[in-house]
Structures are given as C-alpha cells and as structure tokens.
Amino acid sequence: MAQDIGIDLGTSSVLVYVKNKGVVVEEPAVVVVDKNTGKVMTVGKDAARMLGRTPAGLVAINPMRDGVIDHYDMTLQMLKYFIKKAIGNTFFKPRVIVCVPSGITEVEERAVCEAALRAGAKKVHLIEEPLAAAIGAGLDISKPIGNMVIDIGGGTTDIAVMSLGDVVASESIKVAGNRLNESIVKYIRRKHSMLIGDLTAEELKIGMGTAWPFSEPKSCEIKGRCLIEGLPKKVTVTTKELLEAMDEPLTQIVDAVCRVIEMTPPELVGDIATGGIVLTGGGSKLRGMDKLIEKATGIKVHIPENPVNCVCIGAGRSLDNIALLPEGVLNISRSKAKI
C-alpha cells in the first residue's frame, strides 16, 4: 500500500514526514557532485561535512536557493534519495505534499511539482509554508479568528495572517538564516580583515548570536585566513559585534512583519494582539529573536516546542486530514500542472 508523505523542501535542510510515523528524515540540503562526470557522490549529512573541504574533482552545492529550486537535476537526485530513505524500496508510489514559500511563482511551482513526480511521487500537492507552520504549531486556522505566523528558514522568511483556513495577508522575503551568515562573514572581513567560511559563521550564529542586546556579554575565538598576509589568523568576537553584524537583515525581517500587520484588517489585528504571534523555523532559535519582534510590534511572540519541525509536521497533519481540509489550506489549485 502506498504511503503518503510530507516534505519540507528547505534551502538549508530537508525534512520528510511519513504518515503514521512522524518526521523520519531531517538532513542538510547539500549534494556532492563529481565535476567531471556530473555524478552525485553523496547527499545530506555526509555531503554537508564536505562543504568547503572538497578536493578539486568534487563540488558540494546547495541545490535550493531562497526557498526555490536553483539546480534542477541536483534537486531531483536529492529528492529521490530522501524519498527512498523515508519509505524504502516500494512498488507503490506515494502521494506527496511539498511545502513551498508563499511568494513562489507559477514557474517555480511547476518545477517543484515536476521534480517531485520524477523523483517517484504519484501525486504532488503544494502547501504554503506559513499555513503548514500554523497547522504544525497546533493553531486552529479554520475559525474566523486571526492567526499570525512568522516562519524564518534558511533562504526565506514567510509571514502570514490567516483566518477561516486561508491567508488574508502575507509577505515572503529572501532574508533569513543564510543572509545572517553572509552578514557575519562580511562583518568579520571588514572589521578584522579575516576571511571565514559559511560553516564558521553558522557556528558563531548558533553558539553566541543574538538579535537582542542582553546584559551578559559573551566572546569566543575564531580562526580564518588573514586577508593582508594570507596566513592563518585568530580573532576574538563578542556578542555585541555579532548583533552589529546581523543588524541589517534583522531590521529587514522586522520591517516585513510590520508591513504585513499594516495590510491586515483591524479586527484580525485585534485577534493577533490577544493571541500573539507564532514564530517558527530555524531562525526562531536565534537568541532574542522573539524579544526583537515583540519590541517592534508590541505583540507577544510565542515559540512552539519544536519550531524547526513545525512546517514538516503541518504537512504531515494535512495528509491525515486531506479529505476534511478546505481547498485553501492545500495549494492544490495553485499546482498549475494538473496532477
């Protein structure tokens, strides 16, 4: 019998939910390819370990960029690998729900559907990430009450206000976790004349990054290449410096949140002010992110127990209730290829 699965096809990571089993795959969205033959050598965790460390004949790439497919063939191979890992070798093709950013275009939608079909899916439906995140966070979006969700992923930040099972106001910006990493790399280069890799920037962001000035400062020593001498170099970086480094992308995220609130009908804004804002995605784990949004909006921000998995869990729950949910929750109508 065919198994239904939900896929959170993110820029930084891919999560797969199998019906009645839960999230069974959670791996980086990285593929290592042989430059000469184009053959995929490894995918996921093993590939992520090779980022910035591959020999001349191999290259490690992220086939997704800003929440959409950047390298189609690599995405196809990656999807095949993760679907097989989730359900094994089976004669029956699964029905798949794929989570996509709310600002995705028709061409990008079609590319996702086609890639999933070629990767082994029987049918493909799309669901917007904020809707999936709301369902995964346990919100009842079917009632005539305003719910606001901010999903900060690797490539995009999706903000949406929902009521009666549909999106009332939304915005998707290409500023999220990866942009924060880029800002840290640029800051270290400018301030300390030292070059660091994305992995080091990610470790800095996770280990001591902050979106809000806390009283207890932290510092750590990082290593990189001196841009002047070309030799190894060590510098000490503080939380204050990281806050300064990430100021621009954090401000862009907050501005987008405020714009969505401005577009929302006043009755729904009143509901949100009462119920609060739900913050999901990997970006929600950045220390002080909730305080930053609370300060800008004046609305309480809630972070679910497992914010990173909310989108994937929401897709999985949509599979469980696919016959009961209104069409607006599942983007079947937006899948222009009649699947």
C-alpha positions as CSV (number, residue, x, y, z in Angstrom):
1,M,0.0,0.0,0.0
2,A,1.3,3.5,-0.9
3,Q,2.5,5.7,1.9
4,D,1.6,9.4,2.0
5,I,4.5,11.8,2.8
6,G,5.0,15.4,3.5
7,I,8.2,17.2,2.5
8,D,9.6,20.4,3.8
9,L,12.0,21.2,0.9
10,G,14.0,24.0,2.5
11,T,17.1,25.9,1.4
12,S,19.2,24.6,4.3
13,S,17.6,21.3,5.2
14,V,15.0,18.8,4.0
15,L,12.6,17.1,6.4
16,V,10.3,14.2,5.4
17,Y,7.2,13.2,7.3
18,V,5.7,9.8,6.7
19,K,2.0,9.3,7.6
20,N,1.6,7.5,11.0
21,K,5.3,7.6,11.6
22,G,6.2,11.3,12.0
23,V,9.4,13.0,10.9
24,V,11.7,10.3,9.7
25,V,14.3,12.3,7.7
26,E,16.0,15.6,8.8
27,E,19.1,16.2,6.8
28,P,21.0,19.2,5.2
29,A,20.0,20.1,1.7
30,V,23.5,19.5,0.3
31,V,24.7,17.4,-2.6
32,V,28.3,16.5,-3.5
33,V,28.9,16.1,-7.3
34,D,31.8,14.9,-9.4
35,K,32.7,17.8,-11.7
36,N,33.9,15.6,-14.5
37,T,31.0,13.1,-14.7
38,G,28.2,15.0,-13.1
39,K,27.5,12.0,-10.9
40,V,26.1,12.6,-7.4
41,M,28.6,11.2,-4.9
42,T,26.7,11.7,-1.6
43,V,23.7,13.6,-0.2
44,G,22.6,15.0,3.1
45,K,24.7,14.8,6.3
46,D,27.8,13.3,4.7
47,A,27.7,15.9,1.9
48,A,27.3,18.8,4.5
49,R,30.5,17.7,6.2
50,M,32.4,18.3,2.9
51,L,31.2,21.9,2.4
52,G,34.4,24.0,1.9
53,R,36.6,20.9,2.2
54,T,36.1,19.1,-1.2
55,P,39.1,18.2,-3.4
56,A,39.4,19.7,-6.9
57,G,37.3,17.0,-8.6
58,L,34.3,17.3,-6.3
59,V,32.0,20.2,-5.5
60,A,29.4,20.5,-2.6
61,I,26.4,22.5,-3.6
62,N,23.0,23.6,-2.2
63,P,20.6,22.8,-5.0
64,M,17.9,25.0,-3.3
65,R,18.3,28.8,-3.1
66,D,15.9,31.3,-1.4
67,G,13.4,28.5,-0.9
68,V,13.1,27.5,-4.6
69,I,15.0,25.1,-7.0
70,D,18.3,26.5,-8.2
71,H,19.8,23.3,-9.6
72,Y,17.0,21.2,-11.0
73,D,18.9,17.9,-11.7
74,M,20.6,18.0,-8.3
75,T,17.3,18.7,-6.5
76,L,15.8,15.7,-8.4
77,Q,18.6,13.4,-7.2
78,M,18.3,14.8,-3.7
79,L,14.5,14.2,-3.6
80,K,15.0,10.6,-4.9
81,Y,17.5,9.9,-2.2
82,F,15.3,11.3,0.7
83,I,12.1,9.7,-0.5
84,K,13.8,6.3,-0.8
85,K,15.4,6.8,2.6
86,A,11.9,7.7,4.1
87,I,9.8,4.8,2.7
88,G,12.4,2.4,1.3
89,N,12.0,0.4,-2.0
90,T,8.3,0.1,-2.7
91,F,6.2,-0.7,-5.8
92,F,3.6,1.8,-4.8
93,K,4.3,5.4,-5.5
94,P,3.5,7.8,-2.6
95,R,1.2,10.9,-2.6
96,V,3.3,13.9,-1.6
97,I,2.7,17.3,-0.1
98,V,5.6,19.7,-0.6
99,C,5.9,22.9,1.4
100,V,6.8,26.0,-0.6
101,P,7.3,29.7,0.2
102,S,4.2,31.9,0.0
103,G,5.8,34.1,-2.6
104,I,6.6,31.3,-5.1
105,T,5.9,31.9,-8.8
106,E,3.9,29.7,-11.1
107,V,7.1,28.6,-12.9
108,E,8.8,27.7,-9.6
109,E,5.6,25.8,-8.5
110,R,5.7,23.8,-11.7
111,A,9.4,23.0,-11.2
112,V,8.8,21.7,-7.7
113,C,5.8,19.5,-8.9
114,E,7.8,18.1,-11.8
115,A,10.8,17.3,-9.7
116,A,8.8,15.5,-7.1
117,L,6.9,13.5,-9.8
118,R,10.2,12.5,-11.4
119,A,11.6,11.6,-8.0
120,G,8.9,9.0,-7.5
121,A,5.7,10.7,-6.4
122,K,2.3,9.5,-7.6
123,K,0.6,12.9,-7.0
124,V,2.0,16.2,-5.8
125,H,0.2,18.9,-3.9
126,L,1.7,22.2,-2.6
127,I,1.1,23.9,0.7
128,E,2.4,27.3,1.7
129,E,5.0,27.2,4.5
130,P,3.1,29.6,6.8
131,L,0.0,27.5,6.6
132,A,1.9,24.3,7.3
133,A,3.7,26.0,10.1
134,A,0.4,27.2,11.7
135,I,-1.0,23.6,11.5
136,G,2.2,22.1,12.8
137,A,2.2,24.6,15.7
138,G,-1.3,23.4,16.7
139,L,-3.2,26.6,15.6
140,D,-6.9,26.1,14.6
141,I,-6.8,28.2,11.4
142,S,-10.4,27.1,10.3
143,K,-12.1,29.5,12.7
144,P,-12.9,33.2,11.9
145,I,-10.1,34.4,14.2
146,G,-6.8,36.0,13.0
147,N,-3.6,34.0,13.5
148,M,-0.2,35.3,12.6
149,V,2.8,33.1,11.8
150,I,6.4,34.1,11.1
151,D,8.5,31.2,9.6
152,I,12.2,32.1,9.4
153,G,14.0,29.4,7.4
154,G,17.4,29.2,5.7
155,G,16.5,31.1,2.5
156,T,13.2,32.9,3.1
157,T,11.2,34.5,5.9
158,D,7.5,33.9,5.3
159,I,5.0,36.0,7.3
160,A,1.2,35.4,7.0
161,V,-2.0,36.3,8.8
162,M,-4.7,33.5,8.4
163,S,-8.4,33.3,9.1
164,L,-11.0,30.7,8.0
165,G,-8.4,28.4,6.7
166,D,-6.9,30.8,4.2
167,V,-4.2,33.6,4.0
168,V,-5.5,37.1,4.5
169,A,-2.2,39.0,4.3
170,S,1.3,37.7,3.6
171,E,4.8,38.5,2.5
172,S,7.8,36.4,1.7
173,I,11.3,37.9,1.7
174,K,14.6,36.4,0.7
175,V,16.2,37.3,4.0
176,A,16.7,34.6,6.6
177,G,19.3,32.3,8.2
178,N,21.7,32.2,5.2
179,R,21.6,36.0,4.9
180,L,22.5,36.3,8.6
181,N,25.5,34.0,7.9
182,E,26.6,36.2,5.0
183,S,26.3,39.3,7.1
184,I,28.6,37.7,9.7
185,V,31.2,36.8,7.0
186,K,31.2,40.3,5.6
187,Y,31.5,41.9,9.0
188,I,34.5,39.8,10.0
189,R,36.1,40.5,6.7
190,R,35.5,44.3,7.1
191,K,36.2,44.6,10.8
192,H,39.1,42.1,11.3
193,S,40.5,41.7,7.7
194,M,39.9,38.0,8.1
195,L,38.1,35.6,5.8
196,I,35.9,32.8,7.4
197,G,33.7,30.2,5.8
198,D,29.9,29.8,6.0
199,L,30.2,26.9,8.4
200,T,32.2,29.1,10.9
201,A,29.6,31.9,10.5
202,E,26.8,29.4,11.2
203,E,28.5,28.1,14.3
204,L,29.0,31.6,15.5
205,K,25.4,32.5,14.9
206,I,24.1,29.4,16.7
207,G,26.7,29.4,19.6
208,M,26.6,33.1,20.6
209,G,24.5,35.0,18.1
210,T,21.8,37.3,19.4
211,A,19.1,39.5,18.0
212,W,18.6,41.5,21.2
213,P,21.2,43.2,23.5
214,F,21.4,41.1,26.6
215,S,23.3,42.2,29.7
216,E,25.7,39.2,29.9
217,P,28.2,39.6,27.0
218,K,30.0,36.5,25.5
219,S,33.1,36.1,23.4
220,C,34.8,33.4,21.6
221,E,37.9,32.9,19.5
222,I,37.6,32.1,15.8
223,K,40.1,31.1,13.1
224,G,40.4,32.1,9.5
225,R,42.7,33.4,6.8
226,C,44.2,36.9,7.1
227,L,43.4,38.9,4.0
228,I,46.5,41.0,4.3
229,E,49.2,38.3,4.9
230,G,47.3,35.3,3.5
231,L,48.2,33.3,6.6
232,P,46.1,31.7,9.4
233,K,44.7,34.2,11.9
234,K,42.8,34.2,15.2
235,V,40.5,36.9,16.5
236,T,38.1,37.2,19.4
237,V,34.5,38.0,18.5
238,T,31.9,39.3,21.0
239,T,28.1,39.1,21.1
240,K,27.9,42.8,20.6
241,E,29.9,42.5,17.4
242,L,27.6,39.8,16.1
243,L,24.5,41.9,16.9
244,E,26.0,44.7,14.9
245,A,26.9,42.3,12.1
246,M,23.3,41.0,11.8
247,D,21.6,44.3,12.3
248,E,20.6,45.0,8.6
249,P,19.0,41.6,7.8
250,L,17.2,41.5,11.2
251,T,15.8,45.0,10.5
252,Q,14.5,43.8,7.1
253,I,12.7,40.9,8.8
254,V,11.1,43.2,11.4
255,D,10.1,45.7,8.7
256,A,8.4,42.9,6.7
257,V,6.5,41.8,9.8
258,C,5.2,45.4,10.4
259,R,4.2,45.7,6.7
260,V,2.0,42.5,7.0
261,I,0.4,43.9,10.1
262,E,-0.4,47.1,8.3
263,M,-2.1,45.1,5.5
264,T,-4.2,43.1,7.9
265,P,-7.9,44.1,8.6
266,P,-8.2,45.8,12.1
267,E,-10.5,43.1,13.5
268,L,-7.9,40.4,12.8
269,V,-5.1,42.7,14.2
270,G,-7.2,42.7,17.4
271,D,-7.2,38.9,17.4
272,I,-3.5,38.8,16.9
273,A,-2.9,41.3,19.7
274,T,-4.8,39.0,22.0
275,G,-3.5,35.6,20.8
276,G,0.0,36.7,20.0
277,I,2.4,35.9,17.1
278,V,3.8,32.3,16.5
279,L,7.4,32.2,15.5
280,T,8.7,29.0,13.8
281,G,11.7,27.8,11.7
282,G,15.4,27.7,12.5
283,G,15.6,31.4,12.8
284,S,13.3,31.3,15.8
285,K,16.2,29.7,17.8
286,L,18.3,32.8,17.4
287,R,18.5,34.2,20.9
288,G,16.4,37.3,21.4
289,M,14.5,37.0,18.1
290,D,11.2,36.9,19.9
291,K,12.1,39.9,22.0
292,L,13.1,41.9,18.9
293,I,9.7,41.3,17.2
294,E,7.8,41.9,20.5
295,K,9.6,45.3,20.8
296,A,8.8,46.3,17.2
297,T,5.1,45.2,17.2
298,G,4.0,45.4,20.8
299,I,2.6,41.9,20.4
300,K,3.6,38.8,22.5
301,V,5.6,36.3,20.5
302,H,5.2,32.5,21.1
303,I,7.8,29.9,20.0
304,P,6.4,26.3,19.8
305,E,8.1,23.3,21.4
306,N,9.7,22.2,18.2
307,P,9.8,25.2,15.9
308,V,12.2,23.7,13.3
309,N,9.8,20.8,12.5
310,C,6.6,22.8,12.5
311,V,6.4,23.1,8.7
312,C,7.0,19.4,8.1
313,I,4.6,18.3,10.9
314,G,2.0,20.6,9.4
315,A,2.4,19.0,6.0
316,G,2.0,15.6,7.7
317,R,-1.1,16.6,9.6
318,S,-2.5,17.9,6.3
319,L,-2.1,14.4,4.9
320,D,-4.1,13.0,7.9
321,N,-7.0,15.4,7.2
322,I,-6.7,15.9,3.5
323,A,-10.4,15.0,2.9
324,L,-11.6,17.4,5.6
325,L,-9.5,20.5,5.0
326,P,-10.7,23.3,2.8
327,E,-9.0,23.8,-0.6
328,G,-7.3,27.0,0.6
329,V,-5.2,25.1,3.1
330,L,-3.7,22.8,0.5
331,N,-2.5,24.6,-2.6
332,I,-4.0,22.1,-5.0
333,S,-5.5,24.9,-7.0
334,R,-2.1,26.6,-7.4
335,S,-0.4,23.5,-8.8
336,K,-0.9,24.5,-12.4
337,A,0.3,21.2,-13.7
338,K,-2.9,19.1,-13.4
339,I,-1.5,16.3,-11.3
